[in-house]
Amino acid sequence: MLMNETIKKLLTSEEVTIEDTLDKLEQDELVKLSQEAYELYGSKSATEREVAIDILWYIVGKHVGDMEKHVLFLRNVLKKEIVPSILSTACASLGHAQDASCIPDVIKLKQHPDSEVRSRVA
């Protein structure tokens, strides 16, 4: 997988934020970045998966690209992810999407042991 410079920057620098970094990109660049985030999420590294979901959180919040595809992807994340911070961000992303189809998947996390996850469900 070729990793674009934006993702490398997000993975290696503690001084950059998702918002500051992605605010500089044009819409077509964000669409390409969403595809790379899908690929990055396939990593065994929780840090890489977290960056991937953070990118999608930003993109979904801006309603960029194929929202139906983003929602389906995030719903699948909820079904298989175990890292609470990733689950929490995926829930927040689905909230930004404002797509009622994801409510059943989000509700299943209502009793999650992690309080951050539960708070995103509420």
C-alpha positions in Angstrom: 0.0 0.0 0.0 1.3 3.4 -0.9 0.7 5.8 1.9 0.2 9.4 1.0 2.1 12.2 2.7 -1.0 13.3 4.7 -1.4 9.9 6.3 2.3 9.7 7.0 2.2 13.1 8.7 -0.8 12.1 10.8 0.8 8.9 11.9 4.2 10.4 12.8 3.6 13.8 14.3 2.0 14.4 17.6 1.8 18.1 16.9 -0.7 18.0 14.0 -4.4 17.6 14.3 -6.8 15.9 11.9 -8.7 19.2 11.4 -5.6 21.4 10.8 -4.2 18.9 8.4 -7.3 18.0 6.4 -8.7 21.6 6.3 -6.0 22.3 3.8 -7.1 19.7 1.3 -9.5 20.1 -1.6 -12.7 18.0 -1.9 -11.2 15.7 -4.6 -8.1 15.1 -2.4 -10.4 14.2 0.5 -12.2 11.7 -1.7 -8.9 10.0 -2.6 -7.9 10.2 1.1 -11.0 8.4 2.1 -10.1 5.5 -0.2 -6.7 5.3 1.5 -8.3 5.4 4.9 -10.3 2.4 4.0 -7.1 0.6 3.1 -5.3 1.8 6.2 -8.1 0.5 8.4 -7.1 -3.0 7.3 -3.9 -2.7 9.3 -3.2 -4.8 12.3 -1.9 -1.7 14.0 -4.5 0.0 16.3 -2.7 3.3 15.7 -3.1 3.1 12.0 -6.7 2.0 12.3 -7.4 4.9 14.6 -5.9 7.4 12.1 -8.0 5.8 9.4 -11.2 6.3 11.4 -10.2 9.8 12.4 -9.9 10.7 8.7 -13.3 9.2 8.0 -14.8 11.1 10.9 -13.5 14.3 9.4 -14.7 13.4 5.8 -18.1 12.3 7.0 -18.5 15.4 9.0 -17.9 17.4 5.9 -20.3 15.2 3.8 -17.6 14.6 1.2 -17.6 11.7 -1.2 -19.9 8.6 -1.3 -21.7 9.0 2.1 -23.5 5.7 1.6 -20.2 3.9 1.2 -18.8 5.7 4.2 -21.8 4.7 6.4 -21.6 1.1 5.3 -17.9 1.0 6.0 -18.3 2.5 9.5 -21.2 0.2 10.3 -18.9 -2.7 9.6 -16.3 -1.2 11.8 -18.8 -1.2 14.7 -19.3 -4.9 14.1 -15.7 -6.0 14.3 -13.6 -3.4 16.1 -12.5 -4.0 19.7 -10.5 -0.8 20.4 -12.8 1.6 22.4 -11.3 4.8 20.9 -11.9 3.6 17.4 -15.5 2.4 18.2 -16.2 5.8 19.8 -15.0 7.7 16.8 -16.9 5.4 14.4 -20.1 6.2 16.4 -19.4 9.9 16.2 -18.8 9.6 12.5 -22.1 7.8 12.0 -23.8 10.6 14.0 -22.4 13.1 11.6 -23.7 11.1 8.7 -27.3 11.5 10.0 -28.3 8.1 8.4 -31.0 6.3 10.4 -30.0 2.9 8.9 -27.0 2.8 11.3 -29.1 3.2 14.5 -29.4 -0.5 15.2 -25.6 -1.0 14.9 -24.9 1.9 17.2 -27.6 0.9 19.8 -25.8 -2.5 20.2 -23.0 -0.6 21.8 -25.2 1.0 24.5 -24.0 -1.5 27.1 -20.3 -1.4 26.0 -17.9 -1.7 29.0 -16.1 1.6 27.9 -17.7 4.8 29.1 -16.4 6.8 26.1 -18.1 4.4 23.7 -21.4 4.5 25.7 -21.3 8.3 25.7 -21.1 8.3 21.9 -24.1 6.0 21.7 -26.2 8.4 23.8 
